[in-house]
């Protein structure tokens, strides 16, 4: 069985987003009194009283900068929650936020969308099915209720961490 790894937003990108987000806006911290916001920096829900920020993030654009892909019109940005200050990042290897309906959006190495799938249960089996297509380079996991980007999963390879 293949092990999949959720990719949180990486520390250098988070540092940029905390100054100016991908929409060119400055970032403002707020105290999350209730908790429960899905944090994309550490892939967990916020605790009551934590300082967080809602920023605009362009996940496919960031991936394209690493790979040289040109996502064209598929380059989109949307809101994500992050800690307002540096955090320790993800803890553990479990895939987060899988206890609700999710959408898996598949992309090619060129940055083109190859399709999507609503996942009601069997999350890891759905990831396996997505990567069964050799054209799929990465998968975006998204919330159904708002369509927000949660994290990406890249094509597994030997020795992946």
C-alpha positions in Angstrom: 0.0 0.0 0.0 1.3 3.5 -0.9 1.8 6.0 1.8 0.6 9.5 1.0 2.0 12.7 2.5 0.0 15.9 2.9 2.1 18.9 2.1 1.6 21.9 4.3 2.5 25.4 3.0 6.3 25.5 3.5 8.0 27.8 5.9 9.6 30.2 3.4 6.3 30.7 1.6 4.5 31.2 5.0 7.0 34.0 5.8 6.1 35.7 2.6 2.4 35.3 3.1 2.6 36.7 6.6 4.0 39.9 5.1 2.1 40.1 1.8 -0.3 37.4 0.6 -0.6 36.1 -3.0 -3.3 38.8 -3.7 -0.8 41.5 -2.7 -2.5 42.4 0.6 -0.9 42.9 3.9 -1.7 40.3 6.6 -3.5 41.0 9.8 -3.5 38.7 12.8 -6.7 37.9 14.7 -7.3 35.9 17.8 -9.4 32.9 17.1 -11.7 32.9 20.1 -13.7 29.8 19.1 -10.9 27.7 17.5 -11.5 25.2 14.8 -10.0 27.0 11.7 -8.1 24.5 9.4 -4.5 25.8 9.5 -2.5 25.1 6.3 0.8 25.8 8.0 0.6 22.8 10.5 -2.3 20.9 9.1 -4.4 20.9 12.2 -7.4 22.9 13.5 -6.7 26.1 15.5 -7.2 26.0 19.3 -9.3 28.7 21.0 -7.2 31.8 21.7 -4.6 31.2 19.0 -3.5 34.1 16.8 -4.2 33.3 13.1 -4.4 35.1 9.8 -6.6 34.6 6.8 -4.5 35.1 3.7 -4.9 34.6 -0.1 -2.8 31.7 -1.4 -2.2 30.5 -4.9 -1.2 26.8 -4.5 -0.8 25.9 -8.1 1.3 29.1 -8.8 3.7 28.2 -5.9 4.0 24.6 -7.3 4.6 25.9 -10.8 7.4 28.1 -9.5 9.2 25.0 -8.2 8.6 22.8 -11.3 8.5 25.2 -14.2 4.9 24.3 -15.1 2.6 26.9 -16.6 -0.9 26.5 -15.1 -2.4 29.2 -17.3 -6.0 29.9 -16.4 -5.9 27.2 -13.7 -3.7 29.5 -11.6 -6.2 30.5 -8.9 -5.9 31.9 -5.4 -8.2 31.6 -2.4 -8.4 32.1 1.3 -6.4 29.9 3.7 -5.9 30.1 7.5 -2.3 30.1 8.8 -0.8 30.9 12.2 0.0 34.6 12.5 3.5 33.8 13.7 5.9 31.0 12.9 4.8 27.6 14.1 6.4 24.1 14.3 4.7 22.8 11.2 2.8 19.5 10.9 3.2 16.8 13.5 2.8 13.2 12.4 2.3 11.6 9.0 -1.5 11.2 9.0 -3.5 12.8 6.3 -5.5 15.6 8.0 -9.0 16.8 7.5 -10.3 13.6 6.0 -13.3 13.2 8.3 -15.6 15.1 6.0 -16.6 15.2 2.4 -13.6 16.4 0.3 -12.9 17.1 -3.3 -9.7 15.7 -4.9 -8.6 17.9 -7.9 -6.0 16.3 -10.1 -3.3 18.2 -12.1 -0.8 17.2 -14.8 2.9 18.0 -14.7 2.1 20.9 -17.0 -0.3 22.4 -14.5 -3.5 21.5 -16.3 -6.5 20.2 -14.4 -7.3 16.6 -15.2 -10.5 16.2 -13.3 -11.9 16.1 -9.8 -13.7 13.7 -7.6 -16.0 14.1 -4.6 -14.9 11.8 -1.8 -17.5 10.9 0.8 -15.5 8.0 2.3 -12.5 5.9 1.4 -10.2 8.9 1.2 -6.9 7.0 0.8 -8.4 4.7 -1.9 -9.6 7.8 -3.8 -6.0 9.1 -3.7 -4.7 5.8 -5.0 -7.3 6.0 -7.7 -6.2 9.5 -8.6 -2.6 8.5 -8.9 -3.4 5.4 -10.9 -3.5 7.8 -13.9 0.2 8.3 -14.8 -0.6 11.8 -16.1 -1.4 13.0 -12.5 1.5 14.8 -10.9 -0.3 16.2 -7.9 -3.7 16.3 -6.2 -5.3 19.3 -4.4 -7.5 18.3 -1.4 -10.3 20.8 -1.0 -13.2 21.4 1.4 -16.5 20.8 -0.2 -18.5 23.3 1.8 -16.4 26.3 0.7 -14.1 24.9 -2.0 -11.0 26.1 -0.2 -7.6 24.5 -0.7 -6.6 22.4 2.3 -3.3 20.8 1.1 -1.6 19.1 -1.8 -0.4 15.5 -2.3 2.3 14.9 -4.8 2.8 11.8 -6.9 4.4 9.2 -4.5 7.9 8.0 -5.4 10.4 5.6 -3.8 12.0 7.1 -0.7 9.5 10.0 -0.4 9.3 11.7 2.9 
